[in-house]
Amino acid sequence: MDLDLRKLRYFVAVADTLHFGRAADGLHIAQPVLSRQIRALEKELSAPLFVRDSHGVTLTDAGRQLLDDAGPLLASAHAVRHRVSAAARGGRRLVVGFRAGIPVIPAAREFGTQHPDVVVDVQRMEWDDQAPMLLDGRVDVGFVRLPVDETGLRLSPLYTEPLMVVLPTDHRLAGKEEIGEADLAGEPLVWHAGASTQPTRRPHPDSGLRARGVEEKLEHVAAGRGISFVARSETVFYSRPDISYVPVPDLAPDQVFVAMAASRTSPIVDDFFAAARATAEITAECGNDEMWQLVAGAASRHG
């Protein structure tokens, strides 16, 4: 029997809340209807998905496995609908996602020599929506920065770039030519993603101020709430008088990849994927100075 996507969405709603009543309210259906649908799904899969007792609702091992698999499956179904709708509207269009500081123009120009009839649109991504936007079809291909959840994605490395520490201008280390990670010991840290992914292992023990995007990080740093880190290319896009960028050579560099949904079978997306790889290789051969000129040029053209 084929897996019913509607029942799967119901299951995810319950798994996310671990509460049938709240899940039913969020789905705008009656709780008894939701319970019947979950029981039917369990029967179809021949596996209990939840433990229901006086202490509440918990996932079984089978339920946890289904929850891990459900996200990419539902995202893939959404992406199919999105692409069919786009095709029905006519014309050919490619949406390229990118993180701050990563220029799309070199790859877009290379791609345009093969597909001059395809319109390339761009869409900004943040660290927490890189994978979801690729999986659900909001973007066709993306320039991502690690870390990223690689489940359901095809990734290829493009290049690395050095990390810079972001400091308020009145900080004791602001204006230095470069510093070491040890110089940052005990500093409060403004971070994104998970704390375990942060580039330095020497933050203040009470660190944990979280920011979603580059702009939020810079605002917190400028206000003196902590230090943070950005890739070198991001400093080209975000120059302001109340912060200072200083290289930290002994930190692991930032890694830039090109990514697409592994389930995509599109010659156009494949060609852009290849163009991104080809231009990254050319950029690496040109040397860092020319690379940052490309970034700066892209920044000036896109504000």
N, C-alpha and C positions, 0 to 999 in steps of 0.2 A: 504494500500500500504506500502511495506517495505521501510525503510529509506535508501536512496542511499548514501553510504559512500563517493563516489566521490563528490557529491554535498555538503555533510557535510564538507569535507576538503576545498572545495571552500569557503563555508560560513565562516569557521574559518579564512581563509586567509584574507577575507574582514574585518571580525570583529577585527582581530589583527591590521590591518593597518588603518581601517576606510577610505579606499581609493580604489576605484575599479581599477584605473589604476595601482597603485603600486602592488596591489594584483595580477592582471593579469600578470604583469611582473614577479613576483615571481613564479607564477604557470606555466609560459611559455605558456600562451594561450592568445588569443585576448580578449580585453576588452568586445566587444559585446557578445562573447561566454560566458564569465563569468557572464555578466548581465542576459543573458537568463537562465543560470543554476540557478542563485539565484532566479529569478522570478518563475521558475519551482518548486524550493524547497518551496518557500512561498505558492504556489498554493497547493502543496501536503500536507503541514502542515496546510493549511487554516488559516495562520497567517502572517501578515507583520513582517519582521525581521529587516528591516532598514528603517529609515526616510531619504529620499534624498531631500535636498533642496539647496537653494543658499548658505547656511552656511556650507555645507558639508554633511557627512554621519554620522549618529548616530544609535545606537542600540535601538530597541523598547524593551519593557518589555519581549515580547516573544523571541526576539533575545538574550537578556541577559540570559534568562533561557536556551536557546539552547546552548549558549556558555559554560555555567556551565556544562551542560551534555555532551557536545561534546568531551571534553578531555578524560575522562575515556572510552567513547565508542570507539573512534579512537585508543586509547592505547590498549584496549582489542582486537580489530581486528588485530593490529600489532603483539600482543603477540601470537595470534592464528597462524598466518603465521610463526612466529619465531619457535614456538614449533613443528609445522608440519614439517618444514624444518630440525630441529634437529633430529626428529624421523626418517626422511627419510635417514639421514646419518648413522643411526645404532648406537648401543650402548646406554648406559644410562648415563646421565650426569646431574648434578645438579649444578647450579651457585648460590653461596651464596654471597650476598652483605654485606658489613660491613663498619662501620664508624671507623675512627682512634681510636685506643686504645681498641677496643672490640675484644677479642680473639674468633676466629671461631673454633679452634681446639677441645675444650672440647665437643661441640655439634657434630662436625664432627666425632669424635671417637665414641660417643654414637650411632649416626646414622649408622656408618659403621658396628656395630655389627649386625644390622638388614639387611643392604644392602651392603654387601662387594663388590658387582659387580658394584655399582654406583660410578662413578668418581665425586668427589666434587671439583669444581673449585671455586675460590674466586674473587671478583671484588670490588675494593674500591669505595665507594660512598661519596659524599659531601652533605652538608645540603640542597642544592638546587636541587639535582637530586635523592634524596631518593625515593620519590613517583613516579616520571616519570620512573625510572629504573625498579621498581616493576610492574608498570602498563603496560609498553610496552614490558615486557618480557626479557629485558636484564639480569635481575637477577630473579631467581625463588622465593627466600625467602631472607629476609634481616634483619640484626641487625641495627636498626635505633636509633637515638637520637631525642628526642623532641626538638623543635617543628617540626612537619611534617604534611603536608596536608593529613588528614585521608580519604578524599573522595575516595571511591572505594577500600579501603584497609581493611584488617582484621589485627588487632594489639592485642598483648598480652604483658603485662608488665613483664619484667625479673628481673630487680634490679635497684637500684639507687646508685650513687656514688658521693662523695663530689666534690665540685668545688674548683679550685685553681685559684688565680689571677696570671697572667703572668706579670712580671715587668722587666725592664732593670736592669742589675746588679748594676748600680749606683743610682738606685731609693732610696729614703729615707726609704721605707718600705722593701726593698729587704733584705733577710736573717732573717726576723722575724719568730718566731715559728708559729704564726697565727695572723690574723688581723680581724677587724670587717668591715662591709660594710660602716659604717660611716667614717672610715679612708680613704675611696676612694672618698669621696665627692669632686667634682670639677675636677676629673681626666679626661683627654680626653680618649675616648674609641674606641678601634678597635673592630668592631662587625661584626657578620654575621647574615643572615636571616633579619627579620625586627627589627627595633629599639625597638619596644614594647616587643620583646621576650627576651631582654637582661637581665641577672640575677640581675644587680644592677640598682636601680632607682636614683642613685646619680652621674651620669656622668657630665662632663663639659658641659655647655649649647651648645657649638659648636661641640660636639662630632658627629661623623658620618662617620669616615673612615671605609670603608667596605672591608672585606676580604672574599674570598670564602672558603679556606681551612685552616687547622692548620698551614701549612708551611708559608702561606702568613701572618697570624696573627703574628707568631713569628718573621718574618722579620720586620714587622712594629714596633713591640714592641722593638726589639733589636735596631732599629734605633731611638728610643725615640719619636715615633709619638703618643704613647698612651699606655694604659694598655688593657689587654684582659683577657678572662677566658677560661679554659679548664677543662675537667673532669680529675680526679686523674689518671685514667689509661693512659691517653694521655701523661702524664709527663714521664711515663716509656719509651715511644717510642721516645720522643723528648727531649733529654738531650743535652744542649749546654752551653758553658761558658759565653755567653753574655746575658743570661736571668736568672731570678730567679722565682721559683714557691713558693707561700705562701698560705696555707689554709685560707679559709674565712668561718668559721663554720656557720655564721648566714645567708648565702645565701641558697636558695632552692637547693637541690641536682639535679644533672643531671639525667635524666630518660632514661633508655635503654629498648627498646621494640623489640620483634621479629615481623616481618610483612610479609604479602604476599597479592597478589591481591585477593580481596573478590570473584572474579569470578572464581578463579582457583579451579578445581576439580581434584586433583592429589594425590593419596595415598602416593607417594614418598615425595612430598612437605609437605603433612600433617605430615608424619613421622619425617621429619627434624624439622618442627615447634614444634612437641612434644619433640624432643630431646633437642632443645634449651631451652624449658621450664624446662625440667627435670634437665639439667645440671646447670641451673641458681639456681634452688632450692638447689641442692647439694652444689654449690659454696657458697650460703648464709649460709648454715649450717656449712661450714668449717671455716668461719670467714674471716675477711678482709686480714690478713697477707697471708693466703694461696691463696686467690683470686688474690692478686697482684703478687704472685709467678707464678701463671698460666699465667697472662698477660705478665710478664717479659720473661717467657719461650717462649711464642708465638712470642714475639718481636725478641728474639735472633734467632729463627729459620727462621723468614721471613725477617730478615735484618731491 
